[in-house]
């Protein structure tokens, strides 16, 4: 993370319950989490209420900002 030129926006594509999202989000000014599963999305929103949560697939998501770091793990 230290080598990133900016740490304004973190996007977690396939955020699940938000465990990994929660670990990375303090490093950035803004967090956008994409999670299409409604059950996991609800858990994510409780765990990280300050994150902008998008409840759609990664391919259908249109985040309002470009990410300085985009994590895509645990997705199919």
CHARMM internal coordinates of N, CA and C (Angstrom, degrees):
IC EDIT
DIST 1 N 1 CA 1.4395
DIST 1 CA 1 C 1.5331
ANGL 1 N 1 CA 1 C 111.75
DIST 1 C 2 N 1.3071
ANGL 1 CA 1 C 2 N 116.12
DIHE 1 N 1 CA 1 C 2 N -31.12
DIST 2 N 2 CA 1.4640
ANGL 1 C 2 N 2 CA 119.26
DIHE 1 CA 1 C 2 N 2 CA -177.39
DIST 2 CA 2 C 1.5246
ANGL 2 N 2 CA 2 C 112.75
DIHE 1 C 2 N 2 CA 2 C -61.72
DIST 2 C 3 N 1.3310
ANGL 2 CA 2 C 3 N 117.68
DIHE 2 N 2 CA 2 C 3 N -24.82
DIST 3 N 3 CA 1.4564
ANGL 2 C 3 N 3 CA 121.12
DIHE 2 CA 2 C 3 N 3 CA -177.34
DIST 3 CA 3 C 1.5254
ANGL 3 N 3 CA 3 C 113.84
DIHE 2 C 3 N 3 CA 3 C -87.33
DIST 3 C 4 N 1.3208
ANGL 3 CA 3 C 4 N 117.66
DIHE 3 N 3 CA 3 C 4 N -5.12
DIST 4 N 4 CA 1.4650
ANGL 3 C 4 N 4 CA 119.49
DIHE 3 CA 3 C 4 N 4 CA 178.20
DIST 4 CA 4 C 1.5239
ANGL 4 N 4 CA 4 C 109.78
DIHE 3 C 4 N 4 CA 4 C -69.25
DIST 4 C 5 N 1.3319
ANGL 4 CA 4 C 5 N 118.25
DIHE 4 N 4 CA 4 C 5 N 136.02
DIST 5 N 5 CA 1.4626
ANGL 4 C 5 N 5 CA 120.31
DIHE 4 CA 4 C 5 N 5 CA 179.43
DIST 5 CA 5 C 1.5333
ANGL 5 N 5 CA 5 C 112.84
DIHE 4 C 5 N 5 CA 5 C -68.17
DIST 5 C 6 N 1.3379
ANGL 5 CA 5 C 6 N 115.97
DIHE 5 N 5 CA 5 C 6 N -25.86
DIST 6 N 6 CA 1.4745
ANGL 5 C 6 N 6 CA 120.46
DIHE 5 CA 5 C 6 N 6 CA 177.88
DIST 6 CA 6 C 1.5192
ANGL 6 N 6 CA 6 C 108.43
DIHE 5 C 6 N 6 CA 6 C -146.64
DIST 6 C 7 N 1.3114
ANGL 6 CA 6 C 7 N 115.64
DIHE 6 N 6 CA 6 C 7 N 152.66
DIST 7 N 7 CA 1.4670
ANGL 6 C 7 N 7 CA 121.14
DIHE 6 CA 6 C 7 N 7 CA 176.96
DIST 7 CA 7 C 1.5154
ANGL 7 N 7 CA 7 C 109.64
DIHE 6 C 7 N 7 CA 7 C -132.60
DIST 7 C 8 N 1.3085
ANGL 7 CA 7 C 8 N 114.77
DIHE 7 N 7 CA 7 C 8 N 52.83
DIST 8 N 8 CA 1.4630
ANGL 7 C 8 N 8 CA 119.65
DIHE 7 CA 7 C 8 N 8 CA -179.93
DIST 8 CA 8 C 1.5231
ANGL 8 N 8 CA 8 C 111.99
DIHE 7 C 8 N 8 CA 8 C -85.19
DIST 8 C 9 N 1.3411
ANGL 8 CA 8 C 9 N 117.75
DIHE 8 N 8 CA 8 C 9 N -48.89
DIST 9 N 9 CA 1.4624
ANGL 8 C 9 N 9 CA 121.08
DIHE 8 CA 8 C 9 N 9 CA -173.83
DIST 9 CA 9 C 1.5341
ANGL 9 N 9 CA 9 C 110.86
DIHE 8 C 9 N 9 CA 9 C -126.24
DIST 9 C 10 N 1.3256
ANGL 9 CA 9 C 10 N 114.78
DIHE 9 N 9 CA 9 C 10 N 127.44
DIST 10 N 10 CA 1.4596
ANGL 9 C 10 N 10 CA 122.91
DIHE 9 CA 9 C 10 N 10 CA 173.86
DIST 10 CA 10 C 1.5176
ANGL 10 N 10 CA 10 C 107.14
DIHE 9 C 10 N 10 CA 10 C -111.72
DIST 10 C 11 N 1.3290
ANGL 10 CA 10 C 11 N 117.09
DIHE 10 N 10 CA 10 C 11 N 128.87
DIST 11 N 11 CA 1.4583
ANGL 10 C 11 N 11 CA 121.97
DIHE 10 CA 10 C 11 N 11 CA 176.10
DIST 11 CA 11 C 1.5236
ANGL 11 N 11 CA 11 C 108.26
DIHE 10 C 11 N 11 CA 11 C -116.62
DIST 11 C 12 N 1.3278
ANGL 11 CA 11 C 12 N 114.97
DIHE 11 N 11 CA 11 C 12 N 124.42
DIST 12 N 12 CA 1.4618
ANGL 11 C 12 N 12 CA 120.95
DIHE 11 CA 11 C 12 N 12 CA 175.17
DIST 12 CA 12 C 1.5196
ANGL 12 N 12 CA 12 C 107.22
DIHE 11 C 12 N 12 CA 12 C -107.63
DIST 12 C 13 N 1.3095
ANGL 12 CA 12 C 13 N 116.41
DIHE 12 N 12 CA 12 C 13 N 106.94
DIST 13 N 13 CA 1.4622
ANGL 12 C 13 N 13 CA 122.55
DIHE 12 CA 12 C 13 N 13 CA -178.67
DIST 13 CA 13 C 1.5238
ANGL 13 N 13 CA 13 C 108.70
DIHE 12 C 13 N 13 CA 13 C -94.17
DIST 13 C 14 N 1.3244
ANGL 13 CA 13 C 14 N 115.81
DIHE 13 N 13 CA 13 C 14 N 105.28
DIST 14 N 14 CA 1.4567
ANGL 13 C 14 N 14 CA 121.48
DIHE 13 CA 13 C 14 N 14 CA -173.60
DIST 14 CA 14 C 1.5149
ANGL 14 N 14 CA 14 C 108.97
DIHE 13 C 14 N 14 CA 14 C 96.44
DIST 14 C 15 N 1.3232
ANGL 14 CA 14 C 15 N 115.99
DIHE 14 N 14 CA 14 C 15 N 51.93
DIST 15 N 15 CA 1.4631
ANGL 14 C 15 N 15 CA 122.54
DIHE 14 CA 14 C 15 N 15 CA -169.67
DIST 15 CA 15 C 1.5257
ANGL 15 N 15 CA 15 C 114.72
DIHE 14 C 15 N 15 CA 15 C -74.85
DIST 15 C 16 N 1.3212
ANGL 15 CA 15 C 16 N 117.99
DIHE 15 N 15 CA 15 C 16 N -17.38
DIST 16 N 16 CA 1.4584
ANGL 15 C 16 N 16 CA 119.78
DIHE 15 CA 15 C 16 N 16 CA -179.94
DIST 16 CA 16 C 1.5172
ANGL 16 N 16 CA 16 C 111.44
DIHE 15 C 16 N 16 CA 16 C 58.18
DIST 16 C 17 N 1.3234
ANGL 16 CA 16 C 17 N 116.63
DIHE 16 N 16 CA 16 C 17 N -135.21
DIST 17 N 17 CA 1.4762
ANGL 16 C 17 N 17 CA 121.68
DIHE 16 CA 16 C 17 N 17 CA 179.84
DIST 17 CA 17 C 1.5243
ANGL 17 N 17 CA 17 C 112.57
DIHE 16 C 17 N 17 CA 17 C -78.56
DIST 17 C 18 N 1.3155
ANGL 17 CA 17 C 18 N 117.25
DIHE 17 N 17 CA 17 C 18 N -10.75
DIST 18 N 18 CA 1.4469
ANGL 17 C 18 N 18 CA 120.63
DIHE 17 CA 17 C 18 N 18 CA 176.21
DIST 18 CA 18 C 1.5124
ANGL 18 N 18 CA 18 C 116.42
DIHE 17 C 18 N 18 CA 18 C 99.37
DIST 18 C 19 N 1.3337
ANGL 18 CA 18 C 19 N 117.34
DIHE 18 N 18 CA 18 C 19 N 11.74
DIST 19 N 19 CA 1.4723
ANGL 18 C 19 N 19 CA 118.71
DIHE 18 CA 18 C 19 N 19 CA -179.06
DIST 19 CA 19 C 1.5264
ANGL 19 N 19 CA 19 C 111.49
DIHE 18 C 19 N 19 CA 19 C -60.58
DIST 19 C 20 N 1.3233
ANGL 19 CA 19 C 20 N 116.87
DIHE 19 N 19 CA 19 C 20 N -50.08
DIST 20 N 20 CA 1.4677
ANGL 19 C 20 N 20 CA 120.78
DIHE 19 CA 19 C 20 N 20 CA -179.62
DIST 20 CA 20 C 1.5280
ANGL 20 N 20 CA 20 C 109.92
DIHE 19 C 20 N 20 CA 20 C -71.69
DIST 20 C 21 N 1.3218
ANGL 20 CA 20 C 21 N 116.00
DIHE 20 N 20 CA 20 C 21 N -39.01
DIST 21 N 21 CA 1.4646
ANGL 20 C 21 N 21 CA 121.20
DIHE 20 CA 20 C 21 N 21 CA 178.74
DIST 21 CA 21 C 1.5227
ANGL 21 N 21 CA 21 C 110.28
DIHE 20 C 21 N 21 CA 21 C -56.38
DIST 21 C 22 N 1.3108
ANGL 21 CA 21 C 22 N 115.51
DIHE 21 N 21 CA 21 C 22 N -44.63
DIST 22 N 22 CA 1.4707
ANGL 21 C 22 N 22 CA 121.30
DIHE 21 CA 21 C 22 N 22 CA -178.55
DIST 22 CA 22 C 1.5252
ANGL 22 N 22 CA 22 C 111.50
DIHE 21 C 22 N 22 CA 22 C -63.31
DIST 22 C 23 N 1.3181
ANGL 22 CA 22 C 23 N 117.10
DIHE 22 N 22 CA 22 C 23 N -34.04
DIST 23 N 23 CA 1.4651
ANGL 22 C 23 N 23 CA 120.86
DIHE 22 CA 22 C 23 N 23 CA -179.69
DIST 23 CA 23 C 1.5343
ANGL 23 N 23 CA 23 C 111.67
DIHE 22 C 23 N 23 CA 23 C -70.74
DIST 23 C 24 N 1.3338
ANGL 23 CA 23 C 24 N 117.25
DIHE 23 N 23 CA 23 C 24 N -36.58
DIST 24 N 24 CA 1.4640
ANGL 23 C 24 N 24 CA 120.79
DIHE 23 CA 23 C 24 N 24 CA -177.39
DIST 24 CA 24 C 1.5291
ANGL 24 N 24 CA 24 C 113.87
DIHE 23 C 24 N 24 CA 24 C -87.92
DIST 24 C 25 N 1.3240
ANGL 24 CA 24 C 25 N 117.95
DIHE 24 N 24 CA 24 C 25 N -29.95
DIST 25 N 25 CA 1.4669
ANGL 24 C 25 N 25 CA 120.74
DIHE 24 CA 24 C 25 N 25 CA -170.49
DIST 25 CA 25 C 1.5293
ANGL 25 N 25 CA 25 C 115.81
DIHE 24 C 25 N 25 CA 25 C -59.28
DIST 25 C 26 N 1.3280
ANGL 25 CA 25 C 26 N 121.78
DIHE 25 N 25 CA 25 C 26 N -33.81
DIST 26 N 26 CA 1.4706
ANGL 25 C 26 N 26 CA 118.86
DIHE 25 CA 25 C 26 N 26 CA 178.86
DIST 26 CA 26 C 1.5267
ANGL 26 N 26 CA 26 C 114.17
DIHE 25 C 26 N 26 CA 26 C -63.67
DIST 26 C 27 N 1.3232
ANGL 26 CA 26 C 27 N 117.07
DIHE 26 N 26 CA 26 C 27 N -18.39
DIST 27 N 27 CA 1.4534
ANGL 26 C 27 N 27 CA 122.07
DIHE 26 CA 26 C 27 N 27 CA -178.89
DIST 27 CA 27 C 1.5278
ANGL 27 N 27 CA 27 C 112.26
DIHE 26 C 27 N 27 CA 27 C -78.50
DIST 27 C 28 N 1.3461
ANGL 27 CA 27 C 28 N 116.78
DIHE 27 N 27 CA 27 C 28 N -15.06
DIST 28 N 28 CA 1.4572
ANGL 27 C 28 N 28 CA 122.29
DIHE 27 CA 27 C 28 N 28 CA -174.50
DIST 28 CA 28 C 1.5225
ANGL 28 N 28 CA 28 C 111.93
DIHE 27 C 28 N 28 CA 28 C -119.70
DIST 28 C 29 N 1.3256
ANGL 28 CA 28 C 29 N 116.25
DIHE 28 N 28 CA 28 C 29 N 156.72
DIST 29 N 29 CA 1.4627
ANGL 28 C 29 N 29 CA 121.39
DIHE 28 CA 28 C 29 N 29 CA 177.63
DIST 29 CA 29 C 1.5246
ANGL 29 N 29 CA 29 C 111.96
DIHE 28 C 29 N 29 CA 29 C -71.02
DIST 29 C 30 N 1.3326
ANGL 29 CA 29 C 30 N 116.27
DIHE 29 N 29 CA 29 C 30 N -32.65
DIST 30 N 30 CA 1.4592
ANGL 29 C 30 N 30 CA 121.24
DIHE 29 CA 29 C 30 N 30 CA -175.60
DIST 30 CA 30 C 1.5244
ANGL 30 N 30 CA 30 C 109.15
DIHE 29 C 30 N 30 CA 30 C -141.97
DIST 30 C 31 N 1.3299
ANGL 30 CA 30 C 31 N 115.60
DIHE 30 N 30 CA 30 C 31 N 143.05
DIST 31 N 31 CA 1.4528
ANGL 30 C 31 N 31 CA 121.27
DIHE 30 CA 30 C 31 N 31 CA 178.13
DIST 31 CA 31 C 1.5183
ANGL 31 N 31 CA 31 C 109.54
DIHE 30 C 31 N 31 CA 31 C -123.77
DIST 31 C 32 N 1.3257
ANGL 31 CA 31 C 32 N 115.72
DIHE 31 N 31 CA 31 C 32 N 132.29
DIST 32 N 32 CA 1.4543
ANGL 31 C 32 N 32 CA 122.80
DIHE 31 CA 31 C 32 N 32 CA 174.24
DIST 32 CA 32 C 1.5204
ANGL 32 N 32 CA 32 C 106.61
DIHE 31 C 32 N 32 CA 32 C -119.07
DIST 32 C 33 N 1.3329
ANGL 32 CA 32 C 33 N 116.09
DIHE 32 N 32 CA 32 C 33 N 123.80
DIST 33 N 33 CA 1.4573
ANGL 32 C 33 N 33 CA 121.40
DIHE 32 CA 32 C 33 N 33 CA -178.33
DIST 33 CA 33 C 1.5204
ANGL 33 N 33 CA 33 C 109.62
DIHE 32 C 33 N 33 CA 33 C -116.84
DIST 33 C 34 N 1.3153
ANGL 33 CA 33 C 34 N 116.16
DIHE 33 N 33 CA 33 C 34 N 128.37
DIST 34 N 34 CA 1.4585
ANGL 33 C 34 N 34 CA 122.02
DIHE 33 CA 33 C 34 N 34 CA 179.79
DIST 34 CA 34 C 1.5242
ANGL 34 N 34 CA 34 C 108.13
DIHE 33 C 34 N 34 CA 34 C -109.97
DIST 34 C 35 N 1.3399
ANGL 34 CA 34 C 35 N 116.12
DIHE 34 N 34 CA 34 C 35 N 121.81
DIST 35 N 35 CA 1.4638
ANGL 34 C 35 N 35 CA 120.88
DIHE 34 CA 34 C 35 N 35 CA 179.83
DIST 35 CA 35 C 1.5282
ANGL 35 N 35 CA 35 C 109.57
DIHE 34 C 35 N 35 CA 35 C -149.23
DIST 35 C 36 N 1.3348
ANGL 35 CA 35 C 36 N 118.28
DIHE 35 N 35 CA 35 C 36 N 112.79
DIST 36 N 36 CA 1.4653
ANGL 35 C 36 N 36 CA 120.76
DIHE 35 CA 35 C 36 N 36 CA -176.28
DIST 36 CA 36 C 1.5299
ANGL 36 N 36 CA 36 C 114.60
DIHE 35 C 36 N 36 CA 36 C -78.21
DIST 36 C 37 N 1.3212
ANGL 36 CA 36 C 37 N 118.57
DIHE 36 N 36 CA 36 C 37 N -21.59
DIST 37 N 37 CA 1.4611
ANGL 36 C 37 N 37 CA 121.49
DIHE 36 CA 36 C 37 N 37 CA -178.82
DIST 37 CA 37 C 1.5286
ANGL 37 N 37 CA 37 C 109.26
DIHE 36 C 37 N 37 CA 37 C -78.35
DIST 37 C 38 N 1.3375
ANGL 37 CA 37 C 38 N 116.46
DIHE 37 N 37 CA 37 C 38 N 116.43
DIST 38 N 38 CA 1.4685
ANGL 37 C 38 N 38 CA 121.17
DIHE 37 CA 37 C 38 N 38 CA -174.84
DIST 38 CA 38 C 1.5234
ANGL 38 N 38 CA 38 C 112.68
DIHE 37 C 38 N 38 CA 38 C -59.79
DIST 38 C 39 N 1.3184
ANGL 38 CA 38 C 39 N 117.85
DIHE 38 N 38 CA 38 C 39 N -38.37
DIST 39 N 39 CA 1.4662
ANGL 38 C 39 N 39 CA 121.20
DIHE 38 CA 38 C 39 N 39 CA -180.00
DIST 39 CA 39 C 1.5344
ANGL 39 N 39 CA 39 C 110.75
DIHE 38 C 39 N 39 CA 39 C -65.20
DIST 39 C 40 N 1.3279
ANGL 39 CA 39 C 40 N 116.24
DIHE 39 N 39 CA 39 C 40 N -46.24
DIST 40 N 40 CA 1.4677
ANGL 39 C 40 N 40 CA 120.15
DIHE 39 CA 39 C 40 N 40 CA 178.67
DIST 40 CA 40 C 1.5267
ANGL 40 N 40 CA 40 C 111.12
DIHE 39 C 40 N 40 CA 40 C -68.31
DIST 40 C 41 N 1.3311
ANGL 40 CA 40 C 41 N 116.83
DIHE 40 N 40 CA 40 C 41 N -36.46
DIST 41 N 41 CA 1.4637
ANGL 40 C 41 N 41 CA 121.20
DIHE 40 CA 40 C 41 N 41 CA 178.64
DIST 41 CA 41 C 1.5253
ANGL 41 N 41 CA 41 C 110.90
DIHE 40 C 41 N 41 CA 41 C -60.35
DIST 41 C 42 N 1.3200
ANGL 41 CA 41 C 42 N 117.51
DIHE 41 N 41 CA 41 C 42 N -41.98
DIST 42 N 42 CA 1.4697
ANGL 41 C 42 N 42 CA 121.18
DIHE 41 CA 41 C 42 N 42 CA 178.98
DIST 42 CA 42 C 1.5283
ANGL 42 N 42 CA 42 C 110.54
DIHE 41 C 42 N 42 CA 42 C -62.74
DIST 42 C 43 N 1.3189
ANGL 42 CA 42 C 43 N 117.14
DIHE 42 N 42 CA 42 C 43 N -41.04
DIST 43 N 43 CA 1.4633
ANGL 42 C 43 N 43 CA 120.73
DIHE 42 CA 42 C 43 N 43 CA 177.96
DIST 43 CA 43 C 1.5222
ANGL 43 N 43 CA 43 C 110.91
DIHE 42 C 43 N 43 CA 43 C -66.20
DIST 43 C 44 N 1.3190
ANGL 43 CA 43 C 44 N 115.72
DIHE 43 N 43 CA 43 C 44 N -40.47
DIST 44 N 44 CA 1.4628
ANGL 43 C 44 N 44 CA 121.71
DIHE 43 CA 43 C 44 N 44 CA 177.60
DIST 44 CA 44 C 1.5268
ANGL 44 N 44 CA 44 C 110.87
DIHE 43 C 44 N 44 CA 44 C -59.92
DIST 44 C 45 N 1.3215
ANGL 44 CA 44 C 45 N 116.69
DIHE 44 N 44 CA 44 C 45 N -45.61
DIST 45 N 45 CA 1.4675
ANGL 44 C 45 N 45 CA 120.98
DIHE 44 CA 44 C 45 N 45 CA -178.55
DIST 45 CA 45 C 1.5260
ANGL 45 N 45 CA 45 C 111.71
DIHE 44 C 45 N 45 CA 45 C -65.43
DIST 45 C 46 N 1.3209
ANGL 45 CA 45 C 46 N 117.32
DIHE 45 N 45 CA 45 C 46 N -33.38
DIST 46 N 46 CA 1.4728
ANGL 45 C 46 N 46 CA 119.85
DIHE 45 CA 45 C 46 N 46 CA 175.72
DIST 46 CA 46 C 1.5283
ANGL 46 N 46 CA 46 C 111.03
DIHE 45 C 46 N 46 CA 46 C -71.64
DIST 46 C 47 N 1.3233
ANGL 46 CA 46 C 47 N 116.35
DIHE 46 N 46 CA 46 C 47 N -38.31
DIST 47 N 47 CA 1.4693
ANGL 46 C 47 N 47 CA 120.81
DIHE 46 CA 46 C 47 N 47 CA -177.15
DIST 47 CA 47 C 1.5219
ANGL 47 N 47 CA 47 C 112.38
DIHE 46 C 47 N 47 CA 47 C -73.41
DIST 47 C 48 N 1.3385
ANGL 47 CA 47 C 48 N 116.66
DIHE 47 N 47 CA 47 C 48 N -36.02
DIST 48 N 48 CA 1.4670
ANGL 47 C 48 N 48 CA 121.19
DIHE 47 CA 47 C 48 N 48 CA -176.57
DIST 48 CA 48 C 1.5283
ANGL 48 N 48 CA 48 C 108.76
DIHE 47 C 48 N 48 CA 48 C -135.80
DIST 48 C 49 N 1.3304
ANGL 48 CA 48 C 49 N 117.26
DIHE 48 N 48 CA 48 C 49 N 74.25
DIST 49 N 49 CA 1.4692
ANGL 48 C 49 N 49 CA 119.79
DIHE 48 CA 48 C 49 N 49 CA -176.06
DIST 49 CA 49 C 1.5274
ANGL 49 N 49 CA 49 C 113.82
DIHE 48 C 49 N 49 CA 49 C -63.98
DIST 49 C 50 N 1.3143
ANGL 49 CA 49 C 50 N 118.25
DIHE 49 N 49 CA 49 C 50 N -21.65
DIST 50 N 50 CA 1.4624
ANGL 49 C 50 N 50 CA 120.85
DIHE 49 CA 49 C 50 N 50 CA -178.88
DIST 50 CA 50 C 1.5280
ANGL 50 N 50 CA 50 C 112.34
DIHE 49 C 50 N 50 CA 50 C -79.83
DIST 50 C 51 N 1.3248
ANGL 50 CA 50 C 51 N 118.17
DIHE 50 N 50 CA 50 C 51 N -12.31
DIST 51 N 51 CA 1.4640
ANGL 50 C 51 N 51 CA 121.10
DIHE 50 CA 50 C 51 N 51 CA 179.77
DIST 51 CA 51 C 1.5248
ANGL 51 N 51 CA 51 C 110.27
DIHE 50 C 51 N 51 CA 51 C -77.01
DIST 51 C 52 N 1.3149
ANGL 51 CA 51 C 52 N 115.57
DIHE 51 N 51 CA 51 C 52 N 145.85
DIST 52 N 52 CA 1.4652
ANGL 51 C 52 N 52 CA 121.16
DIHE 51 CA 51 C 52 N 52 CA 171.69
DIST 52 CA 52 C 1.5192
ANGL 52 N 52 CA 52 C 106.36
DIHE 51 C 52 N 52 CA 52 C -82.40
DIST 52 C 53 N 1.3281
ANGL 52 CA 52 C 53 N 117.54
DIHE 52 N 52 CA 52 C 53 N 110.99
DIST 53 N 53 CA 1.4513
ANGL 52 C 53 N 53 CA 122.13
DIHE 52 CA 52 C 53 N 53 CA -175.98
DIST 53 CA 53 C 1.5255
ANGL 53 N 53 CA 53 C 110.61
DIHE 52 C 53 N 53 CA 53 C -98.61
DIST 53 C 54 N 1.3180
ANGL 53 CA 53 C 54 N 115.40
DIHE 53 N 53 CA 53 C 54 N 133.47
DIST 54 N 54 CA 1.4629
ANGL 53 C 54 N 54 CA 122.43
DIHE 53 CA 53 C 54 N 54 CA 178.56
DIST 54 CA 54 C 1.5266
ANGL 54 N 54 CA 54 C 107.15
DIHE 53 C 54 N 54 CA 54 C -118.23
DIST 54 C 55 N 1.3042
ANGL 54 CA 54 C 55 N 116.36
DIHE 54 N 54 CA 54 C 55 N 119.53
DIST 55 N 55 CA 1.4555
ANGL 54 C 55 N 55 CA 121.88
DIHE 54 CA 54 C 55 N 55 CA -176.26
DIST 55 CA 55 C 1.5112
ANGL 55 N 55 CA 55 C 113.66
DIHE 54 C 55 N 55 CA 55 C -97.08
DIST 55 C 56 N 1.3053
ANGL 55 CA 55 C 56 N 116.69
DIHE 55 N 55 CA 55 C 56 N 59.68
DIST 56 N 56 CA 1.4592
ANGL 55 C 56 N 56 CA 121.65
DIHE 55 CA 55 C 56 N 56 CA 179.20
DIST 56 CA 56 C 1.5202
ANGL 56 N 56 CA 56 C 108.74
DIHE 55 C 56 N 56 CA 56 C -145.40
DIST 56 C 57 N 1.3147
ANGL 56 CA 56 C 57 N 116.17
DIHE 56 N 56 CA 56 C 57 N 173.16
DIST 57 N 57 CA 1.4613
ANGL 56 C 57 N 57 CA 118.87
DIHE 56 CA 56 C 57 N 57 CA 179.07
DIST 57 CA 57 C 1.5295
ANGL 57 N 57 CA 57 C 110.01
DIHE 56 C 57 N 57 CA 57 C -69.60
DIST 57 C 58 N 1.2885
ANGL 57 CA 57 C 58 N 115.63
DIHE 57 N 57 CA 57 C 58 N 160.74
DIST 58 N 58 CA 1.4622
ANGL 57 C 58 N 58 CA 121.20
DIHE 57 CA 57 C 58 N 58 CA 179.94
DIST 58 CA 58 C 1.5242
ANGL 58 N 58 CA 58 C 110.85
DIHE 57 C 58 N 58 CA 58 C -59.31
DIST 58 C 59 N 1.3289
ANGL 58 CA 58 C 59 N 116.17
DIHE 58 N 58 CA 58 C 59 N -41.75
DIST 59 N 59 CA 1.4651
ANGL 58 C 59 N 59 CA 119.94
DIHE 58 CA 58 C 59 N 59 CA -178.09
DIST 59 CA 59 C 1.5214
ANGL 59 N 59 CA 59 C 112.83
DIHE 58 C 59 N 59 CA 59 C -68.71
DIST 59 C 60 N 1.3376
ANGL 59 CA 59 C 60 N 117.12
DIHE 59 N 59 CA 59 C 60 N -26.82
DIST 60 N 60 CA 1.4654
ANGL 59 C 60 N 60 CA 120.95
DIHE 59 CA 59 C 60 N 60 CA -179.76
DIST 60 CA 60 C 1.5273
ANGL 60 N 60 CA 60 C 113.64
DIHE 59 C 60 N 60 CA 60 C -93.88
DIST 60 C 61 N 1.3139
ANGL 60 CA 60 C 61 N 117.25
DIHE 60 N 60 CA 60 C 61 N -10.72
DIST 61 N 61 CA 1.4649
ANGL 60 C 61 N 61 CA 121.41
DIHE 60 CA 60 C 61 N 61 CA -176.54
DIST 61 CA 61 C 1.5206
ANGL 61 N 61 CA 61 C 111.52
DIHE 60 C 61 N 61 CA 61 C -71.56
DIST 61 C 62 N 1.3119
ANGL 61 CA 61 C 62 N 115.00
DIHE 61 N 61 CA 61 C 62 N 143.18
DIST 62 N 62 CA 1.4659
ANGL 61 C 62 N 62 CA 121.95
DIHE 61 CA 61 C 62 N 62 CA 175.64
DIST 62 CA 62 C 1.5203
ANGL 62 N 62 CA 62 C 108.69
DIHE 61 C 62 N 62 CA 62 C -130.88
DIST 62 C 63 N 1.3338
ANGL 62 CA 62 C 63 N 117.32
DIHE 62 N 62 CA 62 C 63 N 77.38
DIST 63 N 63 CA 1.4669
ANGL 62 C 63 N 63 CA 119.07
DIHE 62 CA 62 C 63 N 63 CA 179.70
DIST 63 CA 63 C 1.5215
ANGL 63 N 63 CA 63 C 110.84
DIHE 62 C 63 N 63 CA 63 C -57.65
DIST 63 C 64 N 1.3255
ANGL 63 CA 63 C 64 N 116.19
DIHE 63 N 63 CA 63 C 64 N 148.66
DIST 64 N 64 CA 1.4657
ANGL 63 C 64 N 64 CA 121.57
DIHE 63 CA 63 C 64 N 64 CA -178.76
DIST 64 CA 64 C 1.5220
ANGL 64 N 64 CA 64 C 112.92
DIHE 63 C 64 N 64 CA 64 C -75.58
DIST 64 C 65 N 1.3127
ANGL 64 CA 64 C 65 N 117.20
DIHE 64 N 64 CA 64 C 65 N -8.14
DIST 65 N 65 CA 1.4625
ANGL 64 C 65 N 65 CA 120.36
DIHE 64 CA 64 C 65 N 65 CA -177.96
DIST 65 CA 65 C 1.5172
ANGL 65 N 65 CA 65 C 109.40
DIHE 64 C 65 N 65 CA 65 C -142.52
DIST 65 C 66 N 1.3204
ANGL 65 CA 65 C 66 N 115.52
DIHE 65 N 65 CA 65 C 66 N 156.32
DIST 66 N 66 CA 1.4541
ANGL 65 C 66 N 66 CA 120.61
DIHE 65 CA 65 C 66 N 66 CA 172.56
DIST 66 CA 66 C 1.5181
ANGL 66 N 66 CA 66 C 108.27
DIHE 65 C 66 N 66 CA 66 C -83.57
DIST 66 C 67 N 1.3079
ANGL 66 CA 66 C 67 N 115.97
DIHE 66 N 66 CA 66 C 67 N 143.43
DIST 67 N 67 CA 1.4502
ANGL 66 C 67 N 67 CA 120.02
DIHE 66 CA 66 C 67 N 67 CA -178.98
DIST 67 CA 67 C 1.5131
ANGL 67 N 67 CA 67 C 112.96
DIHE 66 C 67 N 67 CA 67 C -87.70
DIST 67 C 68 N 1.3164
ANGL 67 CA 67 C 68 N 115.28
DIHE 67 N 67 CA 67 C 68 N 141.64
DIST 68 N 68 CA 1.4611
ANGL 67 C 68 N 68 CA 120.59
DIHE 67 CA 67 C 68 N 68 CA 170.91
DIST 68 CA 68 C 1.5230
ANGL 68 N 68 CA 68 C 109.36
DIHE 67 C 68 N 68 CA 68 C -77.89
DIST 68 C 69 N 1.3362
ANGL 68 CA 68 C 69 N 115.18
DIHE 68 N 68 CA 68 C 69 N -24.40
DIST 69 N 69 CA 1.4623
ANGL 68 C 69 N 69 CA 122.24
DIHE 68 CA 68 C 69 N 69 CA 176.01
DIST 69 CA 69 C 1.5197
ANGL 69 N 69 CA 69 C 106.89
DIHE 68 C 69 N 69 CA 69 C -145.98
DIST 69 C 70 N 1.3357
ANGL 69 CA 69 C 70 N 116.43
DIHE 69 N 69 CA 69 C 70 N 126.34
DIST 70 N 70 CA 1.4637
ANGL 69 C 70 N 70 CA 121.92
DIHE 69 CA 69 C 70 N 70 CA 179.41
DIST 70 CA 70 C 1.5257
ANGL 70 N 70 CA 70 C 107.62
DIHE 69 C 70 N 70 CA 70 C -120.19
DIST 70 C 71 N 1.3191
ANGL 70 CA 70 C 71 N 115.28
DIHE 70 N 70 CA 70 C 71 N 123.41
DIST 71 N 71 CA 1.4551
ANGL 70 C 71 N 71 CA 121.64
DIHE 70 CA 70 C 71 N 71 CA 178.82
DIST 71 CA 71 C 1.5183
ANGL 71 N 71 CA 71 C 107.76
DIHE 70 C 71 N 71 CA 71 C -106.99
DIST 71 C 72 N 1.3238
ANGL 71 CA 71 C 72 N 115.57
DIHE 71 N 71 CA 71 C 72 N 127.87
DIST 72 N 72 CA 1.4617
ANGL 71 C 72 N 72 CA 120.76
DIHE 71 CA 71 C 72 N 72 CA 177.61
DIST 72 CA 72 C 1.5193
ANGL 72 N 72 CA 72 C 106.81
DIHE 71 C 72 N 72 CA 72 C -129.57
DIST 72 C 73 N 1.3143
ANGL 72 CA 72 C 73 N 115.34
DIHE 72 N 72 CA 72 C 73 N 91.47
DIST 73 N 73 CA 1.4576
ANGL 72 C 73 N 73 CA 120.65
DIHE 72 CA 72 C 73 N 73 CA 178.30
DIST 73 CA 73 C 1.5183
ANGL 73 N 73 CA 73 C 107.84
DIHE 72 C 73 N 73 CA 73 C -134.60
DIST 73 C 74 N 1.2859
ANGL 73 CA 73 C 74 N 116.67
DIHE 73 N 73 CA 73 C 74 N 161.44
DIST 74 N 74 CA 1.4677
ANGL 73 C 74 N 74 CA 121.29
DIHE 73 CA 73 C 74 N 74 CA -179.55
DIST 74 CA 74 C 1.5178
ANGL 74 N 74 CA 74 C 112.42
DIHE 73 C 74 N 74 CA 74 C 57.41
DIST 74 C 75 N 1.3072
ANGL 74 CA 74 C 75 N 117.08
DIHE 74 N 74 CA 74 C 75 N 35.15
DIST 75 N 75 CA 1.4664
ANGL 74 C 75 N 75 CA 120.16
DIHE 74 CA 74 C 75 N 75 CA 178.05
DIST 75 CA 75 C 1.5240
ANGL 75 N 75 CA 75 C 108.27
DIHE 74 C 75 N 75 CA 75 C -125.99
DIST 75 C 76 N 1.3139
ANGL 75 CA 75 C 76 N 114.30
DIHE 75 N 75 CA 75 C 76 N 154.93
DIST 76 N 76 CA 1.4519
ANGL 75 C 76 N 76 CA 118.39
DIHE 75 CA 75 C 76 N 76 CA 178.64
DIST 76 CA 76 C 1.4879
ANGL 76 N 76 CA 76 C 111.29
DIHE 75 C 76 N 76 CA 76 C -126.93
END
COOR INIT
IC SEED 1 N 1 CA 1 C
IC BUILD
